[in-house]
């Protein structure tokens, strides 16, 4: 995961993996080596997320230009300070 996501700090990487393990999405195996080596793998629950994720990726690909145009056209509302 860390190789695929640039600019992720080691702390955030470890925290994310812990959350995914806690949720049952990944499993963790520690190898008794020096230094210890840890390997994560997808659980059946984690693999079941691939199909819905593919639909989301397809939607994002199909609507990327529209989202970019909406962002470019967006004008933030003016804030009103309390009197």
PyMOL Python script that loads the backbone (N, CA, C, O; Angstrom):
from pymol import cmd

cmd.read_pdbstr("""\
ATOM      1  N   UNK A   1       0.820  -1.184   0.000  1.00  0.00           N
ATOM      2  CA  UNK A   1       0.000   0.000   0.000  1.00  0.00           C
ATOM      3  C   UNK A   1       0.869   1.256   0.000  1.00  0.00           C
ATOM      4  O   UNK A   1       0.579   2.227  -0.698  1.00  0.00           O
ATOM      5  N   UNK A   2       1.913   1.220   0.775  1.00  0.00           N
ATOM      6  CA  UNK A   2       2.765   2.407   0.882  1.00  0.00           C
ATOM      7  C   UNK A   2       3.441   2.749  -0.434  1.00  0.00           C
ATOM      8  O   UNK A   2       3.670   3.923  -0.729  1.00  0.00           O
ATOM      9  N   UNK A   3       3.760   1.741  -1.223  1.00  0.00           N
ATOM     10  CA  UNK A   3       4.374   1.997  -2.531  1.00  0.00           C
ATOM     11  C   UNK A   3       3.377   2.623  -3.497  1.00  0.00           C
ATOM     12  O   UNK A   3       3.762   3.394  -4.376  1.00  0.00           O
ATOM     13  N   UNK A   4       2.110   2.298  -3.339  1.00  0.00           N
ATOM     14  CA  UNK A   4       1.078   2.787  -4.243  1.00  0.00           C
ATOM     15  C   UNK A   4       0.596   4.195  -3.896  1.00  0.00           C
ATOM     16  O   UNK A   4       0.132   4.925  -4.771  1.00  0.00           O
ATOM     17  N   UNK A   5       0.704   4.575  -2.634  1.00  0.00           N
ATOM     18  CA  UNK A   5       0.208   5.877  -2.197  1.00  0.00           C
ATOM     19  C   UNK A   5       1.404   6.741  -1.828  1.00  0.00           C
ATOM     20  O   UNK A   5       2.038   6.551  -0.790  1.00  0.00           O
ATOM     21  N   UNK A   6       1.691   7.690  -2.701  1.00  0.00           N
ATOM     22  CA  UNK A   6       2.803   8.589  -2.430  1.00  0.00           C
ATOM     23  C   UNK A   6       2.403   9.561  -1.328  1.00  0.00           C
ATOM     24  O   UNK A   6       1.220   9.818  -1.106  1.00  0.00           O
ATOM     25  N   UNK A   7       3.382  10.082  -0.659  1.00  0.00           N
ATOM     26  CA  UNK A   7       3.185  11.114   0.359  1.00  0.00           C
ATOM     27  C   UNK A   7       2.392  10.650   1.574  1.00  0.00           C
ATOM     28  O   UNK A   7       1.758  11.471   2.237  1.00  0.00           O
ATOM     29  N   UNK A   8       2.410   9.371   1.878  1.00  0.00           N
ATOM     30  CA  UNK A   8       1.772   8.903   3.112  1.00  0.00           C
ATOM     31  C   UNK A   8       2.875   8.726   4.149  1.00  0.00           C
ATOM     32  O   UNK A   8       3.897   8.090   3.889  1.00  0.00           O
ATOM     33  N   UNK A   9       2.651   9.290   5.309  1.00  0.00           N
ATOM     34  CA  UNK A   9       3.666   9.187   6.361  1.00  0.00           C
ATOM     35  C   UNK A   9       3.651   7.774   6.949  1.00  0.00           C
ATOM     36  O   UNK A   9       2.626   7.094   6.899  1.00  0.00           O
ATOM     37  N   UNK A  10       4.769   7.335   7.499  1.00  0.00           N
ATOM     38  CA  UNK A  10       4.792   6.009   8.131  1.00  0.00           C
ATOM     39  C   UNK A  10       3.728   5.881   9.229  1.00  0.00           C
ATOM     40  O   UNK A  10       3.113   4.826   9.385  1.00  0.00           O
ATOM     41  N   UNK A  11       3.518   6.959   9.983  1.00  0.00           N
ATOM     42  CA  UNK A  11       2.521   6.931  11.054  1.00  0.00           C
ATOM     43  C   UNK A  11       1.115   6.731  10.490  1.00  0.00           C
ATOM     44  O   UNK A  11       0.356   5.901  10.990  1.00  0.00           O
ATOM     45  N   UNK A  12       0.769   7.489   9.450  1.00  0.00           N
ATOM     46  CA  UNK A  12      -0.560   7.372   8.855  1.00  0.00           C
ATOM     47  C   UNK A  12      -0.738   6.002   8.197  1.00  0.00           C
ATOM     48  O   UNK A  12      -1.824   5.425   8.246  1.00  0.00           O
ATOM     49  N   UNK A  13       0.314   5.491   7.589  1.00  0.00           N
ATOM     50  CA  UNK A  13       0.271   4.172   6.964  1.00  0.00           C
ATOM     51  C   UNK A  13      -0.037   3.101   8.010  1.00  0.00           C
ATOM     52  O   UNK A  13      -0.921   2.267   7.817  1.00  0.00           O
ATOM     53  N   UNK A  14       0.699   3.137   9.116  1.00  0.00           N
ATOM     54  CA  UNK A  14       0.498   2.146  10.180  1.00  0.00           C
ATOM     55  C   UNK A  14      -0.895   2.281  10.792  1.00  0.00           C
ATOM     56  O   UNK A  14      -1.554   1.278  11.066  1.00  0.00           O
ATOM     57  N   UNK A  15      -1.339   3.508  11.004  1.00  0.00           N
ATOM     58  CA  UNK A  15      -2.661   3.745  11.588  1.00  0.00           C
ATOM     59  C   UNK A  15      -3.765   3.229  10.668  1.00  0.00           C
ATOM     60  O   UNK A  15      -4.725   2.615  11.132  1.00  0.00           O
ATOM     61  N   UNK A  16      -3.631   3.475   9.377  1.00  0.00           N
ATOM     62  CA  UNK A  16      -4.633   3.004   8.411  1.00  0.00           C
ATOM     63  C   UNK A  16      -4.690   1.489   8.383  1.00  0.00           C
ATOM     64  O   UNK A  16      -5.774   0.905   8.374  1.00  0.00           O
ATOM     65  N   UNK A  17      -3.525   0.845   8.369  1.00  0.00           N
ATOM     66  CA  UNK A  17      -3.499  -0.617   8.368  1.00  0.00           C
ATOM     67  C   UNK A  17      -4.114  -1.187   9.642  1.00  0.00           C
ATOM     68  O   UNK A  17      -4.813  -2.199   9.590  1.00  0.00           O
ATOM     69  N   UNK A  18      -3.863  -0.553  10.783  1.00  0.00           N
ATOM     70  CA  UNK A  18      -4.473  -1.010  12.039  1.00  0.00           C
ATOM     71  C   UNK A  18      -5.998  -0.914  11.972  1.00  0.00           C
ATOM     72  O   UNK A  18      -6.701  -1.821  12.416  1.00  0.00           O
ATOM     73  N   UNK A  19      -6.499   0.183  11.418  1.00  0.00           N
ATOM     74  CA  UNK A  19      -7.953   0.336  11.286  1.00  0.00           C
ATOM     75  C   UNK A  19      -8.535  -0.720  10.341  1.00  0.00           C
ATOM     76  O   UNK A  19      -9.586  -1.298  10.620  1.00  0.00           O
ATOM     77  N   UNK A  20      -7.851  -0.965   9.230  1.00  0.00           N
ATOM     78  CA  UNK A  20      -8.326  -1.973   8.284  1.00  0.00           C
ATOM     79  C   UNK A  20      -8.301  -3.363   8.900  1.00  0.00           C
ATOM     80  O   UNK A  20      -9.191  -4.175   8.648  1.00  0.00           O
ATOM     81  N   UNK A  21      -7.282  -3.638   9.708  1.00  0.00           N
ATOM     82  CA  UNK A  21      -7.208  -4.927  10.403  1.00  0.00           C
ATOM     83  C   UNK A  21      -8.345  -5.038  11.430  1.00  0.00           C
ATOM     84  O   UNK A  21      -8.997  -6.076  11.534  1.00  0.00           O
ATOM     85  N   UNK A  22      -8.567  -3.982  12.165  1.00  0.00           N
ATOM     86  CA  UNK A  22      -9.643  -3.968  13.164  1.00  0.00           C
ATOM     87  C   UNK A  22     -11.002  -4.183  12.523  1.00  0.00           C
ATOM     88  O   UNK A  22     -11.868  -4.842  13.099  1.00  0.00           O
ATOM     89  N   UNK A  23     -11.191  -3.623  11.323  1.00  0.00           N
ATOM     90  CA  UNK A  23     -12.458  -3.762  10.600  1.00  0.00           C
ATOM     91  C   UNK A  23     -12.601  -5.109   9.904  1.00  0.00           C
ATOM     92  O   UNK A  23     -13.665  -5.418   9.368  1.00  0.00           O
ATOM     93  N   UNK A  24     -11.537  -5.916   9.907  1.00  0.00           N
ATOM     94  CA  UNK A  24     -11.599  -7.226   9.272  1.00  0.00           C
ATOM     95  C   UNK A  24     -11.338  -7.211   7.785  1.00  0.00           C
ATOM     96  O   UNK A  24     -11.621  -8.189   7.094  1.00  0.00           O
ATOM     97  N   UNK A  25     -10.794  -6.095   7.273  1.00  0.00           N
ATOM     98  CA  UNK A  25     -10.547  -5.963   5.836  1.00  0.00           C
ATOM     99  C   UNK A  25      -9.204  -6.566   5.445  1.00  0.00           C
ATOM    100  O   UNK A  25      -9.058  -7.102   4.347  1.00  0.00           O
ATOM    101  N   UNK A  26      -8.225  -6.481   6.337  1.00  0.00           N
ATOM    102  CA  UNK A  26      -6.914  -7.086   6.088  1.00  0.00           C
ATOM    103  C   UNK A  26      -6.531  -7.952   7.276  1.00  0.00           C
ATOM    104  O   UNK A  26      -7.031  -7.767   8.385  1.00  0.00           O
ATOM    105  N   UNK A  27      -5.642  -8.894   7.029  1.00  0.00           N
ATOM    106  CA  UNK A  27      -5.075  -9.696   8.116  1.00  0.00           C
ATOM    107  C   UNK A  27      -3.575  -9.408   8.162  1.00  0.00           C
ATOM    108  O   UNK A  27      -2.967  -9.061   7.149  1.00  0.00           O
ATOM    109  N   UNK A  28      -3.000  -9.552   9.324  1.00  0.00           N
ATOM    110  CA  UNK A  28      -1.599  -9.213   9.558  1.00  0.00           C
ATOM    111  C   UNK A  28      -0.852 -10.461  10.001  1.00  0.00           C
ATOM    112  O   UNK A  28      -1.315 -11.202  10.869  1.00  0.00           O
ATOM    113  N   UNK A  29       0.315 -10.684   9.392  1.00  0.00           N
ATOM    114  CA  UNK A  29       1.165 -11.808   9.780  1.00  0.00           C
ATOM    115  C   UNK A  29       2.566 -11.263  10.056  1.00  0.00           C
ATOM    116  O   UNK A  29       3.170 -10.617   9.200  1.00  0.00           O
ATOM    117  N   UNK A  30       3.074 -11.532  11.261  1.00  0.00           N
ATOM    118  CA  UNK A  30       4.416 -11.088  11.646  1.00  0.00           C
ATOM    119  C   UNK A  30       5.365 -12.269  11.522  1.00  0.00           C
ATOM    120  O   UNK A  30       5.124 -13.330  12.096  1.00  0.00           O
ATOM    121  N   UNK A  31       6.449 -12.083  10.769  1.00  0.00           N
ATOM    122  CA  UNK A  31       7.471 -13.114  10.611  1.00  0.00           C
ATOM    123  C   UNK A  31       8.551 -12.909  11.665  1.00  0.00           C
ATOM    124  O   UNK A  31       9.005 -11.783  11.871  1.00  0.00           O
ATOM    125  N   UNK A  32       8.969 -13.984  12.337  1.00  0.00           N
ATOM    126  CA  UNK A  32       9.970 -13.861  13.408  1.00  0.00           C
ATOM    127  C   UNK A  32      11.385 -13.716  12.851  1.00  0.00           C
ATOM    128  O   UNK A  32      12.214 -14.617  12.978  1.00  0.00           O
ATOM    129  N   UNK A  33      11.639 -12.577  12.240  1.00  0.00           N
ATOM    130  CA  UNK A  33      12.966 -12.296  11.692  1.00  0.00           C
ATOM    131  C   UNK A  33      13.516 -11.063  12.391  1.00  0.00           C
ATOM    132  O   UNK A  33      12.809 -10.384  13.136  1.00  0.00           O
ATOM    133  N   UNK A  34      14.778 -10.789  12.141  1.00  0.00           N
ATOM    134  CA  UNK A  34      15.402  -9.584  12.685  1.00  0.00           C
ATOM    135  C   UNK A  34      15.848  -8.744  11.505  1.00  0.00           C
ATOM    136  O   UNK A  34      16.707  -9.188  10.743  1.00  0.00           O
ATOM    137  N   UNK A  35      15.311  -7.565  11.320  1.00  0.00           N
ATOM    138  CA  UNK A  35      14.171  -7.006  12.044  1.00  0.00           C
ATOM    139  C   UNK A  35      12.887  -7.741  11.664  1.00  0.00           C
ATOM    140  O   UNK A  35      12.827  -8.404  10.629  1.00  0.00           O
ATOM    141  N   UNK A  36      11.867  -7.617  12.505  1.00  0.00           N
ATOM    142  CA  UNK A  36      10.605  -8.305  12.206  1.00  0.00           C
ATOM    143  C   UNK A  36      10.030  -7.834  10.872  1.00  0.00           C
ATOM    144  O   UNK A  36      10.097  -6.654  10.526  1.00  0.00           O
ATOM    145  N   UNK A  37       9.471  -8.777  10.145  1.00  0.00           N
ATOM    146  CA  UNK A  37       8.828  -8.451   8.871  1.00  0.00           C
ATOM    147  C   UNK A  37       7.339  -8.694   9.040  1.00  0.00           C
ATOM    148  O   UNK A  37       6.923  -9.719   9.579  1.00  0.00           O
ATOM    149  N   UNK A  38       6.536  -7.739   8.574  1.00  0.00           N
ATOM    150  CA  UNK A  38       5.085  -7.833   8.688  1.00  0.00           C
ATOM    151  C   UNK A  38       4.488  -7.858   7.289  1.00  0.00           C
ATOM    152  O   UNK A  38       4.881  -7.089   6.411  1.00  0.00           O
ATOM    153  N   UNK A  39       3.541  -8.749   7.103  1.00  0.00           N
ATOM    154  CA  UNK A  39       2.867  -8.853   5.813  1.00  0.00           C
ATOM    155  C   UNK A  39       1.368  -8.733   6.038  1.00  0.00           C
ATOM    156  O   UNK A  39       0.820  -9.353   6.950  1.00  0.00           O
ATOM    157  N   UNK A  40       0.713  -7.941   5.214  1.00  0.00           N
ATOM    158  CA  UNK A  40      -0.734  -7.783   5.268  1.00  0.00           C
ATOM    159  C   UNK A  40      -1.336  -8.404   4.023  1.00  0.00           C
ATOM    160  O   UNK A  40      -0.754  -8.345   2.940  1.00  0.00           O
ATOM    161  N   UNK A  41      -2.513  -9.003   4.187  1.00  0.00           N
ATOM    162  CA  UNK A  41      -3.224  -9.545   3.032  1.00  0.00           C
ATOM    163  C   UNK A  41      -4.709  -9.261   3.191  1.00  0.00           C
ATOM    164  O   UNK A  41      -5.210  -9.066   4.298  1.00  0.00           O
ATOM    165  N   UNK A  42      -5.384  -9.245   2.080  1.00  0.00           N
ATOM    166  CA  UNK A  42      -6.821  -8.980   2.086  1.00  0.00           C
ATOM    167  C   UNK A  42      -7.555 -10.200   2.625  1.00  0.00           C
ATOM    168  O   UNK A  42      -7.211 -11.339   2.308  1.00  0.00           O
ATOM    169  N   UNK A  43      -8.546  -9.951   3.425  1.00  0.00           N
ATOM    170  CA  UNK A  43      -9.423 -11.021   3.915  1.00  0.00           C
ATOM    171  C   UNK A  43     -10.553 -11.206   2.897  1.00  0.00           C
ATOM    172  O   UNK A  43     -10.691 -10.391   1.985  1.00  0.00           O
ATOM    173  N   UNK A  44     -11.351 -12.247   3.036  1.00  0.00           N
ATOM    174  CA  UNK A  44     -12.512 -12.377   2.147  1.00  0.00           C
ATOM    175  C   UNK A  44     -13.417 -11.133   2.204  1.00  0.00           C
ATOM    176  O   UNK A  44     -13.955 -10.710   1.181  1.00  0.00           O
ATOM    177  N   UNK A  45     -13.580 -10.558   3.390  1.00  0.00           N
ATOM    178  CA  UNK A  45     -14.378  -9.338   3.505  1.00  0.00           C
ATOM    179  C   UNK A  45     -13.752  -8.211   2.686  1.00  0.00           C
ATOM    180  O   UNK A  45     -14.459  -7.493   1.980  1.00  0.00           O
ATOM    181  N   UNK A  46     -12.441  -8.053   2.775  1.00  0.00           N
ATOM    182  CA  UNK A  46     -11.745  -7.020   2.007  1.00  0.00           C
ATOM    183  C   UNK A  46     -11.868  -7.246   0.513  1.00  0.00           C
ATOM    184  O   UNK A  46     -12.091  -6.305  -0.248  1.00  0.00           O
ATOM    185  N   UNK A  47     -11.721  -8.505   0.090  1.00  0.00           N
ATOM    186  CA  UNK A  47     -11.846  -8.809  -1.342  1.00  0.00           C
ATOM    187  C   UNK A  47     -13.261  -8.554  -1.848  1.00  0.00           C
ATOM    188  O   UNK A  47     -13.452  -8.242  -3.023  1.00  0.00           O
ATOM    189  N   UNK A  48     -14.259  -8.685  -0.967  1.00  0.00           N
ATOM    190  CA  UNK A  48     -15.641  -8.459  -1.401  1.00  0.00           C
ATOM    191  C   UNK A  48     -15.892  -6.990  -1.730  1.00  0.00           C
ATOM    192  O   UNK A  48     -16.902  -6.661  -2.351  1.00  0.00           O
ATOM    193  N   UNK A  49     -14.985  -6.105  -1.321  1.00  0.00           N
ATOM    194  CA  UNK A  49     -15.132  -4.678  -1.601  1.00  0.00           C
ATOM    195  C   UNK A  49     -14.666  -4.308  -3.002  1.00  0.00           C
ATOM    196  O   UNK A  49     -14.995  -3.224  -3.483  1.00  0.00           O
ATOM    197  N   UNK A  50     -13.907  -5.178  -3.675  1.00  0.00           N
ATOM    198  CA  UNK A  50     -13.369  -4.858  -4.995  1.00  0.00           C
ATOM    199  C   UNK A  50     -14.457  -4.562  -6.021  1.00  0.00           C
ATOM    200  O   UNK A  50     -14.323  -3.607  -6.785  1.00  0.00           O
ATOM    201  N   UNK A  51     -15.520  -5.341  -6.064  1.00  0.00           N
ATOM    202  CA  UNK A  51     -16.556  -5.122  -7.067  1.00  0.00           C
ATOM    203  C   UNK A  51     -17.235  -3.767  -6.898  1.00  0.00           C
ATOM    204  O   UNK A  51     -17.317  -3.015  -7.869  1.00  0.00           O
ATOM    205  N   UNK A  52     -17.730  -3.420  -5.697  1.00  0.00           N
ATOM    206  CA  UNK A  52     -18.315  -2.085  -5.548  1.00  0.00           C
ATOM    207  C   UNK A  52     -17.308  -0.966  -5.834  1.00  0.00           C
ATOM    208  O   UNK A  52     -17.673   0.075  -6.379  1.00  0.00           O
ATOM    209  N   UNK A  53     -16.055  -1.180  -5.471  1.00  0.00           N
ATOM    210  CA  UNK A  53     -15.029  -0.178  -5.701  1.00  0.00           C
ATOM    211  C   UNK A  53     -14.822   0.053  -7.192  1.00  0.00           C
ATOM    212  O   UNK A  53     -14.617   1.189  -7.622  1.00  0.00           O
ATOM    213  N   UNK A  54     -14.873  -1.011  -7.979  1.00  0.00           N
ATOM    214  CA  UNK A  54     -14.723  -0.876  -9.429  1.00  0.00           C
ATOM    215  C   UNK A  54     -15.820   0.010 -10.010  1.00  0.00           C
ATOM    216  O   UNK A  54     -15.563   0.790 -10.928  1.00  0.00           O
ATOM    217  N   UNK A  55     -17.040  -0.100  -9.488  1.00  0.00           N
ATOM    218  CA  UNK A  55     -18.141   0.752  -9.950  1.00  0.00           C
ATOM    219  C   UNK A  55     -17.874   2.220  -9.609  1.00  0.00           C
ATOM    220  O   UNK A  55     -18.153   3.106 -10.417  1.00  0.00           O
ATOM    221  N   UNK A  56     -17.342   2.474  -8.431  1.00  0.00           N
ATOM    222  CA  UNK A  56     -17.011   3.841  -8.027  1.00  0.00           C
ATOM    223  C   UNK A  56     -15.903   4.408  -8.907  1.00  0.00           C
ATOM    224  O   UNK A  56     -15.970   5.567  -9.316  1.00  0.00           O
ATOM    225  N   UNK A  57     -14.891   3.606  -9.199  1.00  0.00           N
ATOM    226  CA  UNK A  57     -13.795   4.046 -10.062  1.00  0.00           C
ATOM    227  C   UNK A  57     -14.326   4.361 -11.456  1.00  0.00           C
ATOM    228  O   UNK A  57     -13.939   5.363 -12.059  1.00  0.00           O
ATOM    229  N   UNK A  58     -15.200   3.518 -11.962  1.00  0.00           N
ATOM    230  CA  UNK A  58     -15.782   3.753 -13.288  1.00  0.00           C
ATOM    231  C   UNK A  58     -16.567   5.065 -13.302  1.00  0.00           C
ATOM    232  O   UNK A  58     -16.446   5.853 -14.240  1.00  0.00           O
ATOM    233  N   UNK A  59     -17.375   5.301 -12.259  1.00  0.00           N
ATOM    234  CA  UNK A  59     -18.145   6.533 -12.175  1.00  0.00           C
ATOM    235  C   UNK A  59     -17.210   7.738 -12.153  1.00  0.00           C
ATOM    236  O   UNK A  59     -17.443   8.721 -12.858  1.00  0.00           O
ATOM    237  N   UNK A  60     -16.149   7.663 -11.342  1.00  0.00           N
ATOM    238  CA  UNK A  60     -15.201   8.773 -11.240  1.00  0.00           C
ATOM    239  C   UNK A  60     -14.531   9.045 -12.582  1.00  0.00           C
ATOM    240  O   UNK A  60     -14.353  10.202 -12.963  1.00  0.00           O
ATOM    241  N   UNK A  61     -14.161   7.997 -13.294  1.00  0.00           N
ATOM    242  CA  UNK A  61     -13.547   8.164 -14.616  1.00  0.00           C
ATOM    243  C   UNK A  61     -14.519   8.829 -15.593  1.00  0.00           C
ATOM    244  O   UNK A  61     -14.139   9.725 -16.347  1.00  0.00           O
ATOM    245  N   UNK A  62     -15.777   8.382 -15.569  1.00  0.00           N
ATOM    246  CA  UNK A  62     -16.780   8.905 -16.502  1.00  0.00           C
ATOM    247  C   UNK A  62     -17.176  10.351 -16.195  1.00  0.00           C
ATOM    248  O   UNK A  62     -17.574  11.083 -17.101  1.00  0.00           O
ATOM    249  N   UNK A  63     -17.075  10.766 -14.952  1.00  0.00           N
ATOM    250  CA  UNK A  63     -17.543  12.090 -14.552  1.00  0.00           C
ATOM    251  C   UNK A  63     -16.428  13.051 -14.147  1.00  0.00           C
ATOM    252  O   UNK A  63     -16.693  14.135 -13.627  1.00  0.00           O
ATOM    253  N   UNK A  64     -15.204  12.656 -14.384  1.00  0.00           N
ATOM    254  CA  UNK A  64     -14.066  13.478 -13.978  1.00  0.00           C
ATOM    255  C   UNK A  64     -14.144  14.886 -14.550  1.00  0.00           C
ATOM    256  O   UNK A  64     -13.956  15.859 -13.820  1.00  0.00           O
ATOM    257  N   UNK A  65     -14.415  15.010 -15.837  1.00  0.00           N
ATOM    258  CA  UNK A  65     -14.463  16.334 -16.467  1.00  0.00           C
ATOM    259  C   UNK A  65     -15.575  17.193 -15.872  1.00  0.00           C
ATOM    260  O   UNK A  65     -15.386  18.389 -15.649  1.00  0.00           O
ATOM    261  N   UNK A  66     -16.725  16.592 -15.616  1.00  0.00           N
ATOM    262  CA  UNK A  66     -17.839  17.347 -15.038  1.00  0.00           C
ATOM    263  C   UNK A  66     -17.500  17.846 -13.628  1.00  0.00           C
ATOM    264  O   UNK A  66     -17.815  18.982 -13.272  1.00  0.00           O
ATOM    265  N   UNK A  67     -16.864  16.999 -12.843  1.00  0.00           N
ATOM    266  CA  UNK A  67     -16.477  17.395 -11.490  1.00  0.00           C
ATOM    267  C   UNK A  67     -15.465  18.525 -11.553  1.00  0.00           C
ATOM    268  O   UNK A  67     -15.574  19.493 -10.800  1.00  0.00           O
ATOM    269  N   UNK A  68     -14.485  18.419 -12.433  1.00  0.00           N
ATOM    270  CA  UNK A  68     -13.480  19.475 -12.581  1.00  0.00           C
ATOM    271  C   UNK A  68     -14.137  20.783 -13.007  1.00  0.00           C
ATOM    272  O   UNK A  68     -13.789  21.841 -12.483  1.00  0.00           O
ATOM    273  N   UNK A  69     -15.082  20.732 -13.950  1.00  0.00           N
ATOM    274  CA  UNK A  69     -15.777  21.948 -14.392  1.00  0.00           C
ATOM    275  C   UNK A  69     -16.575  22.571 -13.245  1.00  0.00           C
ATOM    276  O   UNK A  69     -16.591  23.791 -13.087  1.00  0.00           O
ATOM    277  N   UNK A  70     -17.233  21.731 -12.450  1.00  0.00           N
ATOM    278  CA  UNK A  70     -17.997  22.242 -11.315  1.00  0.00           C
ATOM    279  C   UNK A  70     -17.071  22.915 -10.305  1.00  0.00           C
ATOM    280  O   UNK A  70     -17.406  23.966  -9.759  1.00  0.00           O
ATOM    281  N   UNK A  71     -15.923  22.322 -10.058  1.00  0.00           N
ATOM    282  CA  UNK A  71     -14.968  22.931  -9.131  1.00  0.00           C
ATOM    283  C   UNK A  71     -14.462  24.264  -9.654  1.00  0.00           C
ATOM    284  O   UNK A  71     -14.339  25.232  -8.903  1.00  0.00           O
ATOM    285  N   UNK A  72     -14.168  24.307 -10.958  1.00  0.00           N
ATOM    286  CA  UNK A  72     -13.665  25.547 -11.550  1.00  0.00           C
ATOM    287  C   UNK A  72     -14.723  26.649 -11.520  1.00  0.00           C
ATOM    288  O   UNK A  72     -14.389  27.822 -11.356  1.00  0.00           O
ATOM    289  N   UNK A  73     -15.991  26.280 -11.676  1.00  0.00           N
ATOM    290  CA  UNK A  73     -17.076  27.266 -11.718  1.00  0.00           C
ATOM    291  C   UNK A  73     -17.562  27.669 -10.334  1.00  0.00           C
ATOM    292  O   UNK A  73     -18.278  28.662 -10.204  1.00  0.00           O
ATOM    293  N   UNK A  74     -17.195  26.931  -9.306  1.00  0.00           N
ATOM    294  CA  UNK A  74     -17.701  27.174  -7.961  1.00  0.00           C
ATOM    295  C   UNK A  74     -17.204  28.506  -7.411  1.00  0.00           C
ATOM    296  O   UNK A  74     -16.023  28.845  -7.486  1.00  0.00           O
ATOM    297  N   UNK A  75     -18.159  29.243  -6.856  1.00  0.00           N
ATOM    298  CA  UNK A  75     -17.813  30.486  -6.172  1.00  0.00           C
ATOM    299  C   UNK A  75     -18.286  30.294  -4.728  1.00  0.00           C
ATOM    300  O   UNK A  75     -19.471  30.080  -4.472  1.00  0.00           O
ATOM    301  N   UNK A  76     -17.360  30.372  -3.817  1.00  0.00           N
ATOM    302  CA  UNK A  76     -17.702  30.163  -2.405  1.00  0.00           C
ATOM    303  C   UNK A  76     -18.600  31.280  -1.915  1.00  0.00           C
ATOM    304  O   UNK A  76     -18.385  32.440  -2.266  1.00  0.00           O
ATOM    305  N   UNK A  77     -19.594  30.958  -1.118  1.00  0.00           N
ATOM    306  CA  UNK A  77     -20.464  32.020  -0.582  1.00  0.00           C
ATOM    307  C   UNK A  77     -19.660  32.918   0.357  1.00  0.00           C
ATOM    308  O   UNK A  77     -18.733  32.475   1.035  1.00  0.00           O
ATOM    309  N   UNK A  78     -20.039  34.166   0.374  1.00  0.00           N
ATOM    310  CA  UNK A  78     -19.362  35.111   1.264  1.00  0.00           C
ATOM    311  C   UNK A  78     -19.771  34.812   2.694  1.00  0.00           C
ATOM    312  O   UNK A  78     -20.929  34.507   2.980  1.00  0.00           O
ATOM    313  N   UNK A  79     -18.808  34.905   3.572  1.00  0.00           N
ATOM    314  CA  UNK A  79     -19.141  34.678   4.987  1.00  0.00           C
ATOM    315  C   UNK A  79     -19.675  35.976   5.573  1.00  0.00           C
ATOM    316  O   UNK A  79     -19.236  37.069   5.214  1.00  0.00           O
ATOM    317  N   UNK A  80     -20.610  35.833   6.464  1.00  0.00           N
ATOM    318  CA  UNK A  80     -21.207  36.991   7.137  1.00  0.00           C
ATOM    319  C   UNK A  80     -20.767  36.960   8.583  1.00  0.00           C
ATOM    320  O   UNK A  80     -21.047  36.004   9.306  1.00  0.00           O
ATOM    321  N   UNK A  81     -20.088  37.988   8.997  1.00  0.00           N
ATOM    322  CA  UNK A  81     -19.636  38.051  10.375  1.00  0.00           C
ATOM    323  C   UNK A  81     -20.811  38.407  11.287  1.00  0.00           C
ATOM    324  O   UNK A  81     -21.655  39.232  10.937  1.00  0.00           O
ATOM    325  N   UNK A  82     -20.850  37.790  12.431  1.00  0.00           N
ATOM    326  CA  UNK A  82     -21.903  38.086  13.395  1.00  0.00           C
ATOM    327  C   UNK A  82     -21.713  39.486  13.947  1.00  0.00           C
ATOM    328  O   UNK A  82     -20.587  39.908  14.211  1.00  0.00           O
ATOM    329  N   UNK A  83     -22.794  40.195  14.117  1.00  0.00           N
ATOM    330  CA  UNK A  83     -22.732  41.563  14.656  1.00  0.00           C
ATOM    331  C   UNK A  83     -22.621  41.584  16.126  1.00  0.00           C
ATOM    332  O   UNK A  83     -22.559  42.657  16.725  1.00  0.00           O
TER     333      UNK A  83
END
""", "prot")
cmd.dss("prot")
cmd.show_as("cartoon", "prot")
cmd.util.cbc("prot")
cmd.orient("prot")
